[in-house]
Each structure stands twice: as structure tokens, then as C-alpha cells.
Amino acid sequence: MADNDIKTTEGQGYSRRQFFAGLGGVGVGALLGGFVVKGFIVPEQVMALPASEGYLLVDTKKCAGCDTCMLTCSMVHHGRVNPALSRIQVTKNPFGKFPYDMEQVQCRQCPAPACVEACPTGANHVSEENGNVRMVDESKCVGCERCVYACPFTPSRMQWNHEDKHAQKCDLCANTPYWNEEGGPGGKQACIESCPMRAISYTTDVPVQQEWGYMANLRNHHWGWLSLDTTDFGKEADFELPTNPVPPAAAPAE
Amino acid sequence: MATGGYVGKILYVNLTDKTTEEIPTSQYEEWGGGYGIGQALFWDRVPDKTIDGFDPANMVSFMTSPMCGTGAPSATGRTEVTGIGIQQYPIGWFTRSNFGGRWSAMLKYAGYDGVAVQGASDTPVWINIVNGKVTFEDATGLWGLDTHETQEEIWKIVTGNVDFRDWWDADSTRDSGRTTAKPAVVCIGPAGEAQTRNACLLHDSGNGGGQGGFGGILGAKNLKAISCIGTGSVPVADPAALMDIRLELKEVHGYNVDDPKVEQPLTGQGTSLFGINTNQPGYAHLLWTANQPARPQGCMGCFKNCRMNFASGLANGDICVEGLFWAASGDLNEQMAAITLLDRLGINAYDLINGHSYLHSLYKMGILGPGKEIHSELPWEEYATYGFIEKLLHAIADGTDIGADLQDGVTRAAVKWGRYEEDIASGLLNRPQWGFQEHYDPRLEVEWSYGSLFGDRDINEHGVNWWVHWMPLVTAALGVPAHFSAERMVELLAEATGVGDPDGWDYSEEGIYADPKLKAVAWHRHYGRFWLQSMLLCDWAWPQLASVNTEDNKGATPEYEIRMYKAVTGKDITYEESLEMGRRIWNLGRAIWTLQGRHRDMEVFSGYVYDVPTTAPYFLPVKENGEWKYGICLDRTLDREKFEDTKTRFYALEGWATDSGWPTRAGLGELGLDHVADELEKNGKLGA
């Protein structure tokens, strides 16, 4: 670990770059979540923004990659279906090795939201009426995309909606005109409700997180009964690969 | 006209002169989608229906449905492929194949409801579709690559070095949109390039379109791949209603992974079979469960997610016969490697699933091997090892050793070797119709075998089969009571299908020839043609004729199909009307096969079906002395005379001439197909 790395009492290491990138994550987030971060002072202006009253909690090892969350996200927000307009993304490599074959990536409603900070018009804001969820007022968006590039995560959780011409982000379903349910903090979220694997949950506490995602395990013994993986956490593989898979090869056999 | 579901255009591609045309989908909307539209396009654009499947004039369609891309549960990601096949024997009928994944959804996001390909390129090409822009790309550098390598190369070409975790700009302007998805590619491997009759299409990791030989047909067209990527939207008529359907289906009929209503009684190898009836995730390999860390994996929009991705990355996304392939090895890691090699080479698992054991039988009989009647220098003494199957698969892809004959498929190889007549009579080669490997027992589970014989291929529709056969089998195998009685089973099926008569699911010696059974067979064809093959509902999920997750064991069919259709398209149809649309599609197919040379005299099973009795227990509901039970159906054959009489009555039920099996003017006219009757009459093939 490099000298300038920061270590939490949980024993998780992060580089300084990761720390700043994930400022909404393990930085301020860990403080708000009750964790102790040694040797770091939170700037006052960061604390000036109230924390979101809710967060999507994803278990990327439980995700089956069916994209249902993406399909329903775009549908309830826009009334049409388009994964490119989904505020939650499932990124996949069909040939990848579990658990590196796919990830759920979702807005973390950062306590220090770089997207909000970057917005020159106040379109991207903390919505007090909606449980402090970070939202985009589409009427105020001028299309500068600063928020898109300010988001520290890959892929950026801020999106340019190329069909309606404005920036957008996860609003925890606060604005879902094409759904018969009330969304937003305190309400329901389309991705959570529709996920057939129940791999997305909701929490009012800032989840423990890494740059690559949350450290969440939503799999109980019923999952294990199906001979599916129940180990912790997210992308961290805490198992050894099988010792004897015969390498596949389409090259001519000897 | 629909208000949702379609994106409005079908891409027609002429490979010979590298031209394209956009056909308004509305011109073909009456056929629904998928097979229905692919078949109608074929009817209109291939005047000579008797051409060979390798003929450049053969048109191969890759069709979506209104459901594709919408999130309609277990109906979002499948693609239907149609064209004249090269796999069937003795004639390559106009046929279909189907693969899952995300290709069809991505095609719609890229702006098209389907792609129809005709002609042949003089050099290897691949088709590149990006947000409605279509280009022909040189595939010389891809020729020889396996299916996985091909896709990875195309990803690099289309999206550059963008990591699979990041956004990719569809164009230089932001208003073209961004996606984190890689292009969806359907392609062929070395077996397809070699124009083998058992070459498949492959998409992503394990999504194979095997039956029909479309891999070999694309090889003949010099078409290595079709890639699509897009950022467009698919309209849905009533999104709130579709959302309600999804959530209801999940809660009422889905498997609650956190707290299942019915959980498999045991854990470990073999227990995944239980998932057939519970909708549990990750069960699709059927006879094996993960021997390593794994997750479930699903096609786009699925509510079940039946496949798995593994820590080794082998056999990702493979299901059913792919998953069962090379069980002979007895070593799961070797089996997974063999499955992956099969996928990479682009070989149809189903032609070889028992094909290799047939070849091994010939070896043990002293007919095949070094210096034998069928000369082969493959290491037959090492059968059941990975080393053997690796060499056999490569021999097929490369056309070496007996692979040179097997490139024509196992059936035609048997014909060439002079084994066919004897071996289909004895059942050593258990291929009941059209050269296809037996799937379920043709003497017993007859809506499957009758439907296959009166059609073009092994029908591969599991909605009935999951319940009538697998449910009693699996529960008995695991030592637990059947989920419900045989009497309740047939009641549920009679009600959900709309057939009405429980005797339609009587598999007794009398029941399989009785009129109620014929109504069940006809329902099966009509439902399949519309909902499975044209609306592209997955046959592993639909129809849901019963359920273990509901108190009364009632399934989601037919209520949910109709609700999904209305929510997506805005069109209000009844279930009966949907079946009538299926009957119309089925009858146009019958007309095409008639023009290709189909006649009643050809619709007979292989000899073993009539002459060799069943020897193993085979669970099905039977009615004996007025009482329903799950029978084991031992010592059963199909009776030739009774079957011929059954055939006559089935033809009459479908409105076909009983002496020839050809469609009639009256029957076609009832379906608004007078122009089809005219064409048959012109060719002297109108039934009287």
C-alpha cells in the first residue's frame, strides 16, 4: 500500500485518488455511516449538502445480467424502453469469469456530489422535497454536460439524454410518470421492484463501499441451496478458481 | 395498427450486389413478428420455393417481435431465424431456428424490426449496423476465427478500446447517444465457414441457433456475422400496464430467491432438475449444478434467469443440450470445456448430443475405426475423454477423418455409409423424423412427435412437456410427492390451453390416437407458431400452464400473454384470436412445404417408432379405467394403422386434404390466404 493511502478501521485500503473519486463513498459516506476514517478532515462545504435519505444497495454477485432493471428504469421514467436511457447500468462481458463478468452500476447519491457541484445553473441539485435525492431539473439544464464528466465513477452515473436533450440521473424514481406507484425516497424504485433476483435493495444508511461498488451481500442460505455463490462481497473473489478446467481452444487439435 | 412494440423498419440485404432496402414493418404487421413475418417475407420474395438451402436465392431472416427489447417478461431477447434449411433429411424444409440473449433487442435499439438476407457475397463479409447505418465490412480477417474470437474482434472494430464497463459514444455527436453495451453479434465459426449442415449460429457466449443448419447457410453466403448496436427507444403502448405485469408475474409466479415457496428438496448435483417446475434460477443445465462459484445468468428481460456464468468462464450461458453435451466424460470440468469448444467452433449440439454415442456404437460393432468399413483414425479407444471429443469436433469443423462425412450431419453420414435404413429401423440411430435426433419419446409424448412430423423440425416447445413429463419424473427421481395429481394436471392443462377437454392429455395406448389428443396437438402448433415463434416468448418460460407457486396451481397462461400483447402493442385481441393467428401462420408454412414436395406419404416416422417397444419408465398422465394416474408407459410402440387413421383425422381438423395432406382452397380461404391457394393451384398442389 502506498504511503499516501488511507486506511479505515475496516482494514480496507484506498489510494488517495480513489478516496477523492469516491468522496461520496467511503470518504464522507463512511463517516455518515458511522465508520472512522483516520487522518482526514472533511471540508465544511462538503457537509453543507444534506445526505440523501435513501440509497440503492446492489449486490453485483447476485445480479443475473437480465437487464430488467435497465428496461424498467427507462420505461417508468420515459414511457419507452431504452437501456441507453437507464439510470442504472449493468455492464457485462459475456465471456468473462464470474464475478468479473458483470457489474451493476448505479448512482450512489454521493454526500458530496461532484455532479451537483459542477452544474452551473442549479439544474443538478439536492431535492429537499424528495428526501434530498440528487436530481436534475430538466428545465434548467443547459446541456453543458459538466455533470456528466464530473462524476468520478466509471461509467459516469450522469447521463446525457440524447432523445430529450438534457442531463439525467437516478432520482430513486421520484419522477416516474409511467408507473402506477409512488417513487422517491420513502417510495418504491422500479429497479428494486422488478429485479427477479432481488439483487437490488434500498437502504437509508450510506452503504459500505469501494470504488468498484458496494460491499453488500444480499444472498442468504436459499441462494446457496441452489449451489450459487454466497461469498462476500461484490467483485472481491474470495475463492480459488477451479484447478482443472481444460482450456477451451478452437485451434486445431494435435 | 399497433401503437407500440415495433420500431417500424425491416432491413432487407442483398449480399450479391451489396445493396439494402428498408421495408415498412407495417406491411407485415398482420403476421405479428418473428417466424410469422420471416415466413411471409420468404413467401413474397422467394418465388421458387423448391430451391436448395445453399442456393444464394435462399433468404435467411433474423426477426424480432413487438415484445423484443421492451422488458416483456421472458420475451425480450429472443431472435427468430427462418429460411430453407439444410439439416433435414431427405428434404431441407423451410424451417426456423431461434436463439436467446440480447441480439433482437439490440437490433431494435439500432432501428430495425428484422434483417432479411438474400444472395451471396463473393468474398467474406460481415454486416455492421450502428443506429440505422448499415455497412458491409470485409470479413477476410475474421474468417477462420472461432465464434468468441469473432465477436471480440467485432467489438474492437466497432467500439474500439472502450472498456466493457464504460460508455461508448454511438457517433461523434452526443445526440446519437451512449451505451455501455457491446455490439450484439450473431456469427458463425469454422464449422459454418465450412458449410456444414450441423453448423449453428452463435451470439454472446452460449446463445446458439442450431437446428436447420443456418450456420452452414451463412457460410455459403460468405456472411461471417451481423453486428448491431443502437441507442434508440422502443415504444410501448401502455408502459404502466407492462410494469404492473412484470411485477405481478414476479410476485405470483416467480421464484423468490430469498424465500421460495417451493424449494428443491436436496442440494448438490442433479437437484437443478427441480427448477424445471419452480422457475428457480440457474437450472438450465438440468443434470448438473455448479461445481464452482457461479451466478445465474439470463437473457434480456427474463424473469427466471435459467443459465449460469462460472468462475472458469467456461460454458457461460449454455443451456439444455449444450449443457448436457459430453456428459459421457463423467468429468464436469471436461464437459464444460467440451461445451465451450462446441460453441466456439459453431457446431449444433443437438446433432451430436447422441450422435457421438451412435458413432461409438458403430465403433464397438466393428464397423467404424481404423481400417474398418467406415475408416476413422480418431482415438476411439479414448472415447469419453476430453481428448477424444476435442479431436472429433475439430474433425467436423475441419472436414478431416470422418468429419468429412459428418459435415453433412450425422443422418446424411449414415446414409452415405449405407447404415441409415437399418439403423433407423432398429433405433440405433434414434431419429424419428426428418433426420432430427429424438428429443422426447415419439411413441409416447405425441404432441411433440406429431407436431414435429407434420412440421419441419423437432419442435422444441417445452411448455406442456415441463408438466406432463418432467414434473412427475423429477419429483419421483428426488423422492418427493408430485406437486399435484395427474387428474389435477390434466384439468389445469385443459383450462389453460383452452382445449377444454382433459382427455387431450391422456397418453394411454388409446389416448394418443383419440380426437381430444388431436385438438391438443393442433393447439400446440397454433400456440407455438404465434406466441413462441412469432411473439418470441421463450419456450422455457411460456406457456405457463401450471404453477407450483400459486395456491391453486394455476399458471400465468393465457391471461398474461394477452395482457403483455395489449400493453406492448396497444392491440386488444382475445386468446382465441391469437390462436387463430397462429393457425394462419402454420398454414402458410404448410403451403410452403407442399410446394417443396411434402405429401402425406412422407409423413411417417422411422421404423423403430412403430417396431421397437419402449424399455425405460417414461412418466406421463394416462387415463385407465376412468382413473387418472402418472403412467410409466413401458413396452409401448406406435401402431402404424392407428397412426395413419389419426393422421387422416388431423388433416381434416386442420382443413387439409386427407389423401395428400395439402392445404385446400376452403381451408386457406377461411384464413384469408386465397393468394396462397392460387399459388398451390398453379403448381398443381392444391388439396382437394
HADDOCK unambig.tbl for C-alpha pairs under 7 A between the chains (distance, minus, plus):
assign (segid A and resid 61 and name CA) (segid B and resid 295 and name CA) 6.72 0.50 0.50
assign (segid A and resid 62 and name CA) (segid B and resid 295 and name CA) 6.59 0.50 0.50
assign (segid A and resid 64 and name CA) (segid B and resid 295 and name CA) 6.51 0.50 0.50
assign (segid A and resid 64 and name CA) (segid B and resid 296 and name CA) 5.05 0.50 0.50
assign (segid A and resid 64 and name CA) (segid B and resid 297 and name CA) 4.22 0.50 0.50
assign (segid A and resid 64 and name CA) (segid B and resid 298 and name CA) 5.75 0.50 0.50
assign (segid A and resid 64 and name CA) (segid B and resid 305 and name CA) 6.51 0.50 0.50
assign (segid A and resid 65 and name CA) (segid B and resid 297 and name CA) 5.88 0.50 0.50
assign (segid A and resid 65 and name CA) (segid B and resid 298 and name CA) 6.07 0.50 0.50
assign (segid A and resid 66 and name CA) (segid B and resid 297 and name CA) 6.91 0.50 0.50
assign (segid A and resid 66 and name CA) (segid B and resid 298 and name CA) 4.86 0.50 0.50
assign (segid A and resid 66 and name CA) (segid B and resid 299 and name CA) 5.46 0.50 0.50
assign (segid A and resid 66 and name CA) (segid B and resid 300 and name CA) 4.50 0.50 0.50
assign (segid A and resid 66 and name CA) (segid B and resid 301 and name CA) 5.29 0.50 0.50
assign (segid A and resid 66 and name CA) (segid B and resid 302 and name CA) 5.89 0.50 0.50
assign (segid A and resid 67 and name CA) (segid B and resid 300 and name CA) 5.70 0.50 0.50
assign (segid A and resid 67 and name CA) (segid B and resid 301 and name CA) 5.97 0.50 0.50
assign (segid A and resid 68 and name CA) (segid B and resid 71 and name CA) 6.30 0.50 0.50
assign (segid A and resid 68 and name CA) (segid B and resid 300 and name CA) 6.96 0.50 0.50
assign (segid A and resid 68 and name CA) (segid B and resid 301 and name CA) 4.87 0.50 0.50
assign (segid A and resid 71 and name CA) (segid B and resid 70 and name CA) 6.70 0.50 0.50
assign (segid A and resid 71 and name CA) (segid B and resid 71 and name CA) 5.59 0.50 0.50
assign (segid A and resid 72 and name CA) (segid B and resid 71 and name CA) 6.83 0.50 0.50
assign (segid A and resid 75 and name CA) (segid B and resid 239 and name CA) 6.18 0.50 0.50
assign (segid A and resid 76 and name CA) (segid B and resid 239 and name CA) 6.88 0.50 0.50
assign (segid A and resid 79 and name CA) (segid B and resid 236 and name CA) 6.94 0.50 0.50
assign (segid A and resid 79 and name CA) (segid B and resid 239 and name CA) 5.59 0.50 0.50
assign (segid A and resid 80 and name CA) (segid B and resid 233 and name CA) 6.09 0.50 0.50
assign (segid A and resid 80 and name CA) (segid B and resid 234 and name CA) 5.75 0.50 0.50
assign (segid A and resid 80 and name CA) (segid B and resid 235 and name CA) 4.83 0.50 0.50
assign (segid A and resid 80 and name CA) (segid B and resid 236 and name CA) 5.61 0.50 0.50
assign (segid A and resid 81 and name CA) (segid B and resid 70 and name CA) 5.62 0.50 0.50
assign (segid A and resid 81 and name CA) (segid B and resid 233 and name CA) 5.36 0.50 0.50
assign (segid A and resid 81 and name CA) (segid B and resid 234 and name CA) 5.12 0.50 0.50
assign (segid A and resid 81 and name CA) (segid B and resid 235 and name CA) 6.50 0.50 0.50
assign (segid A and resid 82 and name CA) (segid B and resid 231 and name CA) 6.93 0.50 0.50
assign (segid A and resid 82 and name CA) (segid B and resid 232 and name CA) 6.38 0.50 0.50
assign (segid A and resid 82 and name CA) (segid B and resid 233 and name CA) 4.65 0.50 0.50
assign (segid A and resid 82 and name CA) (segid B and resid 234 and name CA) 6.50 0.50 0.50
assign (segid A and resid 84 and name CA) (segid B and resid 178 and name CA) 6.09 0.50 0.50
assign (segid A and resid 84 and name CA) (segid B and resid 179 and name CA) 5.02 0.50 0.50
assign (segid A and resid 84 and name CA) (segid B and resid 231 and name CA) 5.50 0.50 0.50
assign (segid A and resid 91 and name CA) (segid B and resid 164 and name CA) 6.39 0.50 0.50
assign (segid A and resid 91 and name CA) (segid B and resid 165 and name CA) 5.33 0.50 0.50
assign (segid A and resid 91 and name CA) (segid B and resid 180 and name CA) 6.20 0.50 0.50
assign (segid A and resid 91 and name CA) (segid B and resid 181 and name CA) 6.65 0.50 0.50
assign (segid A and resid 92 and name CA) (segid B and resid 164 and name CA) 6.41 0.50 0.50
assign (segid A and resid 93 and name CA) (segid B and resid 164 and name CA) 6.53 0.50 0.50
assign (segid A and resid 94 and name CA) (segid B and resid 204 and name CA) 5.81 0.50 0.50
assign (segid A and resid 94 and name CA) (segid B and resid 205 and name CA) 5.54 0.50 0.50
assign (segid A and resid 95 and name CA) (segid B and resid 205 and name CA) 5.94 0.50 0.50
assign (segid A and resid 95 and name CA) (segid B and resid 313 and name CA) 6.12 0.50 0.50
assign (segid A and resid 95 and name CA) (segid B and resid 316 and name CA) 6.97 0.50 0.50
assign (segid A and resid 96 and name CA) (segid B and resid 313 and name CA) 5.64 0.50 0.50
assign (segid A and resid 97 and name CA) (segid B and resid 310 and name CA) 6.02 0.50 0.50
assign (segid A and resid 97 and name CA) (segid B and resid 311 and name CA) 4.81 0.50 0.50
assign (segid A and resid 97 and name CA) (segid B and resid 312 and name CA) 5.60 0.50 0.50
assign (segid A and resid 97 and name CA) (segid B and resid 313 and name CA) 4.20 0.50 0.50
assign (segid A and resid 98 and name CA) (segid B and resid 294 and name CA) 6.19 0.50 0.50
assign (segid A and resid 98 and name CA) (segid B and resid 309 and name CA) 6.13 0.50 0.50
assign (segid A and resid 98 and name CA) (segid B and resid 310 and name CA) 5.22 0.50 0.50
assign (segid A and resid 98 and name CA) (segid B and resid 311 and name CA) 4.38 0.50 0.50
assign (segid A and resid 98 and name CA) (segid B and resid 313 and name CA) 6.75 0.50 0.50
assign (segid A and resid 99 and name CA) (segid B and resid 311 and name CA) 6.77 0.50 0.50
assign (segid A and resid 154 and name CA) (segid B and resid 165 and name CA) 6.80 0.50 0.50
assign (segid A and resid 154 and name CA) (segid B and resid 166 and name CA) 5.88 0.50 0.50
assign (segid A and resid 155 and name CA) (segid B and resid 165 and name CA) 6.17 0.50 0.50
assign (segid A and resid 155 and name CA) (segid B and resid 166 and name CA) 4.50 0.50 0.50
assign (segid A and resid 155 and name CA) (segid B and resid 167 and name CA) 5.91 0.50 0.50
assign (segid A and resid 162 and name CA) (segid B and resid 174 and name CA) 6.63 0.50 0.50
assign (segid A and resid 162 and name CA) (segid B and resid 175 and name CA) 4.51 0.50 0.50
assign (segid A and resid 162 and name CA) (segid B and resid 176 and name CA) 6.37 0.50 0.50
assign (segid A and resid 162 and name CA) (segid B and resid 177 and name CA) 5.18 0.50 0.50
assign (segid A and resid 178 and name CA) (segid B and resid 239 and name CA) 6.02 0.50 0.50
assign (segid A and resid 178 and name CA) (segid B and resid 240 and name CA) 5.17 0.50 0.50
assign (segid A and resid 179 and name CA) (segid B and resid 240 and name CA) 4.67 0.50 0.50
assign (segid A and resid 179 and name CA) (segid B and resid 243 and name CA) 6.99 0.50 0.50
assign (segid A and resid 180 and name CA) (segid B and resid 240 and name CA) 6.08 0.50 0.50
assign (segid A and resid 193 and name CA) (segid B and resid 247 and name CA) 6.77 0.50 0.50
assign (segid A and resid 194 and name CA) (segid B and resid 246 and name CA) 6.75 0.50 0.50
assign (segid A and resid 194 and name CA) (segid B and resid 247 and name CA) 5.81 0.50 0.50
assign (segid A and resid 196 and name CA) (segid B and resid 250 and name CA) 6.47 0.50 0.50
assign (segid A and resid 196 and name CA) (segid B and resid 303 and name CA) 5.38 0.50 0.50
assign (segid A and resid 196 and name CA) (segid B and resid 304 and name CA) 6.91 0.50 0.50
assign (segid A and resid 197 and name CA) (segid B and resid 257 and name CA) 6.36 0.50 0.50
assign (segid A and resid 220 and name CA) (segid B and resid 258 and name CA) 6.53 0.50 0.50
assign (segid A and resid 222 and name CA) (segid B and resid 257 and name CA) 6.49 0.50 0.50
assign (segid A and resid 222 and name CA) (segid B and resid 258 and name CA) 6.07 0.50 0.50
assign (segid A and resid 222 and name CA) (segid B and resid 259 and name CA) 6.90 0.50 0.50
assign (segid A and resid 223 and name CA) (segid B and resid 257 and name CA) 6.30 0.50 0.50
assign (segid A and resid 225 and name CA) (segid B and resid 267 and name CA) 5.52 0.50 0.50
assign (segid A and resid 226 and name CA) (segid B and resid 267 and name CA) 6.52 0.50 0.50
assign (segid A and resid 227 and name CA) (segid B and resid 268 and name CA) 6.51 0.50 0.50
assign (segid A and resid 227 and name CA) (segid B and resid 289 and name CA) 6.45 0.50 0.50
assign (segid A and resid 227 and name CA) (segid B and resid 290 and name CA) 5.94 0.50 0.50
assign (segid A and resid 228 and name CA) (segid B and resid 290 and name CA) 7.00 0.50 0.50
assign (segid A and resid 228 and name CA) (segid B and resid 293 and name CA) 6.46 0.50 0.50
assign (segid A and resid 228 and name CA) (segid B and resid 294 and name CA) 5.43 0.50 0.50
assign (segid A and resid 228 and name CA) (segid B and resid 295 and name CA) 5.78 0.50 0.50
assign (segid A and resid 229 and name CA) (segid B and resid 293 and name CA) 5.01 0.50 0.50
assign (segid A and resid 229 and name CA) (segid B and resid 294 and name CA) 5.50 0.50 0.50
assign (segid A and resid 229 and name CA) (segid B and resid 295 and name CA) 6.46 0.50 0.50
assign (segid A and resid 241 and name CA) (segid B and resid 311 and name CA) 6.09 0.50 0.50
assign (segid A and resid 241 and name CA) (segid B and resid 312 and name CA) 6.41 0.50 0.50
assign (segid A and resid 242 and name CA) (segid B and resid 292 and name CA) 6.52 0.50 0.50
assign (segid A and resid 242 and name CA) (segid B and resid 312 and name CA) 6.62 0.50 0.50
assign (segid A and resid 244 and name CA) (segid B and resid 333 and name CA) 6.66 0.50 0.50
assign (segid A and resid 245 and name CA) (segid B and resid 333 and name CA) 5.06 0.50 0.50
assign (segid A and resid 245 and name CA) (segid B and resid 334 and name CA) 6.53 0.50 0.50
assign (segid A and resid 245 and name CA) (segid B and resid 337 and name CA) 6.71 0.50 0.50
assign (segid A and resid 246 and name CA) (segid B and resid 333 and name CA) 6.78 0.50 0.50
assign (segid A and resid 246 and name CA) (segid B and resid 334 and name CA) 5.94 0.50 0.50
assign (segid A and resid 246 and name CA) (segid B and resid 337 and name CA) 5.62 0.50 0.50
assign (segid A and resid 247 and name CA) (segid B and resid 337 and name CA) 6.56 0.50 0.50
assign (segid A and resid 248 and name CA) (segid B and resid 337 and name CA) 5.52 0.50 0.50
assign (segid A and resid 248 and name CA) (segid B and resid 340 and name CA) 6.25 0.50 0.50
assign (segid A and resid 248 and name CA) (segid B and resid 341 and name CA) 5.60 0.50 0.50
assign (segid A and resid 249 and name CA) (segid B and resid 341 and name CA) 6.28 0.50 0.50
assign (segid A and resid 250 and name CA) (segid B and resid 146 and name CA) 6.10 0.50 0.50
assign (segid A and resid 250 and name CA) (segid B and resid 341 and name CA) 6.24 0.50 0.50
assign (segid A and resid 250 and name CA) (segid B and resid 344 and name CA) 6.19 0.50 0.50
assign (segid A and resid 250 and name CA) (segid B and resid 345 and name CA) 6.10 0.50 0.50
assign (segid A and resid 252 and name CA) (segid B and resid 394 and name CA) 6.17 0.50 0.50
assign (segid A and resid 253 and name CA) (segid B and resid 390 and name CA) 6.71 0.50 0.50
assign (segid A and resid 253 and name CA) (segid B and resid 391 and name CA) 5.80 0.50 0.50
assign (segid A and resid 253 and name CA) (segid B and resid 394 and name CA) 6.49 0.50 0.50
